[in-house]
Amino acid sequence: MPKFEECLQRLEAIVKEMEKGDLPLEQSLKLFEEGVALSSSCRKELEEAEGKIEILTKQNGKLHPEAFGDRSDSD
């Protein structure tokens, strides 16, 4: 499976190629399908990374890891 950065680079290349507007319909559809698959892969990898991000909060003088999205804004 390609890495996130490689997927993004390929997506950018696909967009540039399709923006030219001179591709046959069949080739445009193949590129579109590839782009959708790459986009899905990137989204999944981002969601997994987001789940791994943790912040440290201090409770009773000790540091405790907590999921990034769980922190309240009332601190």
Stockholm file with secondary structure:
# STOCKHOLM 1.0

chainA/1-75         MPKFEECLQRLEAIVKEMEKGDLPLEQSLKLFEEGVALSSSCRKELEEAEGKIEILTKQNGKLHPEAFGDRSDSD
#=GR chainA/1-75 SS CCCHHHHHHHHHHHHHHHHHCCSCHHHHHHHHHHHHHHHHHHHHHHHHHHHHCEEEEEETTEEEEEEGGGCCTTC
#=GC SS_cons        CCCHHHHHHHHHHHHHHHHHCCSCHHHHHHHHHHHHHHHHHHHHHHHHHHHHCEEEEEETTEEEEEEGGGCCTTC
//
